[in-house]
Amino acid sequence: MKSLTAFGLFAVTAMLVFYALEKRSPWFVLAFAFSCLLGSAYGFLQGAWPFGIVEFIWAGVAVRRWWLVYWLKDK
């Protein structure tokens, strides 16, 4: 397995795991956002720039959800 393929597998697996755990803690939402950034990097590195753009947008959406959940949770 090439290292780029392994990186992509890691990024997508992390996205799946952190998405499944999001309801347990706002920090899993932030981890999901970071794994979306990894997926975006993978998309750009392997030449699938539409995938890279969509994953980058998903990362922004996840950071916004984390911000709303984490900062408005106790208020």
C-alpha positions, -999 to +999 in steps of 0.1 A: +000+000+000+014+034-009+018+060+018-007+084+002-033+056+001-026+048+038-030+085+047-063+086+029-075+055+046-065+069+080-082+102+073-115+087+062-115+061+090-109+089+116-138+109+101-161+079+105-150+071+141-152+108+153-186+113+135-200+082+154-187+096+187-199+132+182-228+130+207-204+120+235-184+152+236-180+184+217-143+175+214-152+147+191-169+173+169-136+192+167-117+160+161-141+153+132-134+187+118-096+180+120-101+146+103-121+164+075-091+187+070-069+155+067-094+142+041-092+175+023-055+173+022-057+138+009-081+148-019-058+176-030-027+155-028-041+127-050-056+151-075-092+149-067-097+186-060-135+185-059-132+160-030-106+183-013-129+213-016-160+195-002-140+181+027-126+216+035-162+229+036-172+201+059-144+209+082-157+245+084-192+233+091-179+210+118-159+238+135-190+259+135-210+231+151-182+227+177-182+264+184-219+265+189-220+234+211-189+241+231-194+278+238-231+278+241-235+245+261-233+261+295-248+294+287 
